[in-house]
Amino acid sequence: MELISILVMCIIILIVLTILLGVNRKNIFFIRQIGEDESLNEITNCLPENKEICKEILSILKNENVNIKVGDENKQASLYIVSSNTIFIANIKNTFTRVQTIAHECIHSIQDKRLLWFNFIVSNIYLLYFASITILSLFNKLAMPNLYVIILIMMSVLLFFIRSYLETDAMIKARFLAKEYMERNLDKINQENIDTIVENLDKLNNIGVKFYNFTLLAKYLVKVIIFCVIAII
């Protein structure tokens, strides 16, 4: 009975948040439309290669001891890996958001290392835990599924708040850092174009920040839902 109640509550939370946060095709299309705007992408083509941008932004942050690797054509995600102190930059050469994306990862590199390491270690434990209890539940090897789902929920809540804090902090600060970087390069891009880029970054961020947090929470809730369904069956 407890598992059914948890399952229903998770589904209700997802539905309510979808409505309240405006997670719909219209907003998703709006984000994609701005992100693929060729006129905006053309403006930032005058800026240096991504690795050079990353180096200069790290210099602004006074954190130049970070490894930088540029992804190939197939790598679509940019990220900072705390274990190797490395920023991976995806194939984002022709997108006007690339300065903000790089700034985002640079900000991760100066965040509290305790939180970054906690997120890195516990996230891997969490994934291993979820896989283990799910597989054991499939073979009816869990004697107390209610206890395991409570642990799963507690870990999900903890990780959500840590990850949400780290990402929201980076997303908000990246806009200002990207603007500062561009204003330091007025010999390559003029102020009018900078204002245009920042204006459209604001449009993206106004939707993107809440979308990210919704997606992050949804990933954790879906795992709880999957486990509950398997345990009930």
N, C-alpha and C positions, 0 to 999 in steps of 0.2 A: 504493500500500500504506500509506503514511504517513497519508494522508487517512482511510482506512478505520479505522486504529488510533485516530486522534484522534476520529473519529465514535463508535466503540464506547466509548472511555473517557468521553466526555462523557455518553453515555446511561447508563453504569454509575454515574457520579458522581451524576446526577440521581436515579436509582432508590435508591441508598444513602442520600442525604440525605433523600429523601422518607420513608424508613423511620425513620432515626435521629431526625429532627426531628418526627416525628409529624404530617406534613402529610396530613391525612385529613378526610373529611366531618364527622366528629364534632367535631373541634376548630374547623373552619370554622363549623359550625352554632352551636357554643358562643359564639364571638366575635360572630356575628350576633345571637344571642339576647340577650346582655347589651347590645350596642349599641343594640338596639331596645326595651329595657325601658322602658315608659311611666312606671313609678313612679320610675325613676331620672331620666328626662328631665324629669319634673315638678319634681324637687328643684331643678334648675339654672335653671328658668324664672324664678326670682326674681332672678337675676343680670342685670346690664345687657346692652345690646346688644353684639354681638361687637366692634364697633369700639371701644367704650368699654373693654371688657375688654382689648383689644389695647393701647390707649393706656396703661392702668394697669400692665400687665405690662412694657411697654417702659420705663415710668418706674421700676419696681422694678429693672430691669436697667441703668438710667441710660443709655439709648440711645433718646432720644426724637426723633431726626432721621430716622426711618424713615417712608416714605410708606405709608399704609394704604388699601387698596381692598377693598370688600365686594362679593362676587360676586352675580350675579342668580340666579334660580331654576334656571337650567340649569348653573351652574358648581358642580361637585362636588368640586374639588380645591383645597385650601389649599396655598400655597407662598410661598417667599421668593425673589425674583429679585435676585441680587446686582448685575446690570448697571444696574438702576434703583433699587436699595435700597428695594424695595417688597414689602410683605406683602399677598398676595391671600388674602382669607378667603372660603371657599366658603359655600354656603347650608347652614349647620349650626346654625341657630337652635334647633331642637328636639331636640338630641342632648346627653346629659349629658357626652359627651367633648369638647365644644367648648372648654372652658377649657384642657384639656391640649393640644388641637390648636393653639389659638392660641399657647399657651406654647411649643410645639414650633417654630413658625415664628419666634417672637420670639428664641428661642435661636439659630436659624440666623443671625439678623441680627447676632449678636455673635461668631460663630465666626471663625476665622482667615480673613481675606479672601483670602489667597494660595491656600488650599485651595479656597475657594468659587469663585474665578475660574478656578483650574485645572480644577475639575470642570465648570464652565460651558463653558469654551472647548474642552477636550479631548473632552467628551461630544458636542459638535456635530461636531467633526472625526471622531470615532469613527463617528457615524451616517452621515456623508457617505462615509467610507472604506468602511464595510460596504455601503452602497447601491451604491457604485461598483464594488467588486470582485464583488459578486453579479451585477450587470447585465453586466459584462464577461465573467464566467464563463458566464453564460447563452448568450452569443454566441461562446464559445470564444476569447476574446481575451486570456486570461491564460496566459502561457508557463510560469510557475512558480507554480502554485497553492499548493504546499507553503510557499513563502516567505510568501505573502500570508496564509495561515491562521495561521502562526506570529506574524506581526505582529498579526493580529486577536486572537489569544489573549493576547499580551503587553499589548495595550491594554486588553483585557477585565479581566485580572487587576489592572492598575494602577487602572483606574476603579472596579472592585469595592471595592478596599480603601479608596480615598479616599471613595467614596459611602457605604460601609458605616460608616466611622468617623464621618462627618458626621451621618448619620441615627441611628445608635445612640446617639451622644453626645446628640443632641437628644431622642430618645425617652426616654432614662433621666432626663435632667435635667428634662424637661417635667413629669413627675409631681410632683416636689418644688416646682417653680415654680408649678404649678397649685394645689397645696395652700397654698403661701404666699399666693397671691393670694386664695383663698377665706377664709383665716384673717384677712386684712386687711379682710374685708367681713362680719364677724360680725353687723353690723346688718341684713344681707340674708339670710344663710344661717347656721344654727346649727352648732355643732361636731359634733353627732351626725350631721347630714346630710353634713357634710364628710367625716367618717370613713367613712360609707357610700359616698360617691362615690369616695374614695381606695381603699377596699377593692376596689371593682369595677374601678377603673382598673388596680390591681395584677393582677387576674385577666386582664384584657385584655392587659396588657403582657407578662405571663409567657409568653403564647403569641404575641402580636403581634410582639415584637422578633425572635424567631427565624424567624417566618413571613416577615417583611419581608426579612431577609437571605437566606433561601432563595429568595424570589421574585426578588430582585435578582440573585443568582447565576444563577438559572435563565434569566433574560432574556438574560444574556451567553452562557451555554452554548447556548441555543437558536439564537442567531445563528451560533455556530460550527458547530452541527449543520446548519443551513440551508445555509451556504456549502459545507460538506463534501459534502453530498448533491448539490448543484448541480454542484460541481466534479467529483465522481465520475461523475455521469451524463453 
